[in-house]
Structure formats: structure tokens, C-alpha cells
């Protein structure tokens, strides 16, 4: 089980973040209701003058609670990871909005085009409008947020990573930080890679991309190819974009839980030039978690 409780002895008396279960959020654009769960960082309820950056994460049911995750018992432990990183000073305190997916409609909302092989897809633009035009104003009005693009991130894994890249690059006026874990760039014949010039025409967001070596050659090589393509378009490696190949990592919630801290370090570091994988910054809980056979290249 990750993380192990005994790894948190040094933080036993420290304040933890909290989870706000807001109920159903109504989207007029999508014509449905979506469940949200919002992580509020340590100090949110006591430091009432402070405002916080926000990360919008897809597949929200998989992030905080094994009882709601797609695979029962397997979730990201994202609140514990965020707590640890904030206490260490490795990331700035942030709000994380977990947006539940729509079940059978997930494949439609998380993809920019229809894939003939699946007979589905192509509603990512409408989903992105919901995030930018409905959900973000609601979150900004409900919580003490920092509203600018430079303080707003989007993230996810698999198809959630694909839609996060598509919207982060295409709506960079709204999202200035992107975490894309194991993004499904193979969708519709690698459509995003083939159409990168037409998608990424706005300001440059800060982009984290990763893939595991046991996810299949397509996921690994496509993710690396995207990072190289962004670098060729003027993104500075290590500052604007970073790609990590996770040795021995699979396409599953457990392995995303093991390495999500790296994406958070890169995109939400307190100092823009902070090293992503600095040993000085890795909190004990995450170091031990990686000791279980999952190592990161670089």
C-alpha cells in the first residue's frame, strides 16, 4: 500500500490538507452534472488572506480515495503526496480540483477527434469549454484562488493526459501548467503529434510529460517524441518542458501514484528553475515508495 503510514512519523503532528466534497457541479455546456472533490492545502482554513494556484485533474475519482477509484483500492494518494511536497517546500501550496469522468462518455470528452477505430471521440473542445467557462469561474468564486493562467494547471493520465495536453497547449490563455502522465498520443493515428503546429499556437505553458517503459513502445516513444517536438518549437528543456521515462512503470493507478510527485515538482515548484529531481527535495515518503522497483530515468 502506498504510502505507508510509518513513513510519515516526521510529519505526525503537522497540519494536513483537507478534501472538500462539493457534490454535483452542473454544466450547461455538457448538459449534465459532474462530481468534484477539491483538495485544500495545509493552512487554507487558517491563513485567510492567502490565495492559491489551482490544478484541474481529470479522472477525479481515482485521485484521493480507493473506494471511488476505477480499480477498487488503487488510487493516487494525491492528497498525501501534495501534503508532503508542501511541507518539504518542494511545491507551492496549491488547490487540486478532481473532476470525475463521465463513465461511458469519458472517451468522447477526453479526445480531440473521432477515431475511426473506436467509433467514438471528438468532444474535447466542448469539455475544455466546460472547464474554462463554467468550472474555473465556479472554483474561483468559491475558493481563494490565484486566477491567472500562470497559476492555473491541468493534468491527467492516459486519455486524461491526452486531453490535458490538448487543452493545455490549445487553451494556454487559461492553462499555464500541464501534467501529462502516460498520455494516449496514439489516439486517431497520433493526431496531436501530427497537428501540433495548429494546436500549440498560443503562449507556452510549462509542460511535464512522462511514460513508463512497461506501457508499450507506442506510449513511450510518442511521449518522448512530443517533448522533442515542443523543444524544436522553442520550448526550453528543463524549463518549459520536461520528459521522464519511468523504468519498469506500467499503465496503472499505482505507478502514476508513485511518480506524480515529479510532475508536481516541475510544474508547481516555488522557484521557476528548481531542479525536478533534486535529491535534496525528494521527501522521505516518495523516496521509499520509489524503492519498490520503480526508478526514473534522469
Phi, psi and omega in degrees: 000134180244134353271158179280137184298327184289347179280355183253016183302323182291343180248019188304321184260005182281152177291140178254159171290174182229159178250129180251109178271103191275356183085211184268134175256125184272127175249118175287329180293317181271343179071032178208182176247143183233133179280142178237151165225130189242122174274126176249129190288164174306135179093351183301320186275350181252327179263080190286353178266355186266144174244157193228146170293163185229136174244122178264114184251137178276167181054051186302335181290347182264359193270321194236343192213119180295343180283340181253353187288158181301315172260109186309131178087350181248105178222178191275348185053039189293330178292318178296319179297315179297317177305311183298314182295322178294316179298324180284346186078015181280335175225157175285147177304132185219159172264136178241122179257111176271117181258113180299144174281171187260027176066242183296337180272358181304313184296332177284314186284335185264011183230139184280341183221165172279134177257115182303331180291338180251342184063034184204168173108169171109012182250019181297326179297317179293319176299319178296323175297320177301314181297313187280323188261339182242306186288313182300314176300324177295314180295317180296329179279337186266326184238165181275088186254161166262119198270345185293160180301325181292347179249010186237124181240164177221142183203166178172181181231155178060233175298329175295329174287322177298310182293329178294319176295313182300313181284323179296320179281323185273337178238049183290351172286343178254317185249120180256359181218138184226131171241111181241105182258125180049049185295141183278066184288349177289348185304133176051052177061041180060046185304315183296319177297320182287337185242027185299323182298322182280337181276311188266072182249355181264201177297157184278121169279167174272121193239124171254130177229138173215168177199148179267148183287345178259016178268354185108150185298325183299310181299315183296307186288326180292321179295317177295323179296323179294317178300319178294322180294321177293320178299321179292341179262015173104001175285130179276120179297132181089347178239309179262329183217145177216133176243134177235129172264114184269107182295130176077007183268141182256178180266079184201162183301320183300318183283329173294323177299323182293331187238003180299334179301329182290320176295322177294319179301318184288316188273334184237029177296143179297331179240134190302328185259018181295136180295138184294314188248031181300125179300331179296335187261344185288119180289154184305318184300320182285322177302313180292324180299320180288344178291350183274027174105359180250112180242161183244133176292140178078000000 
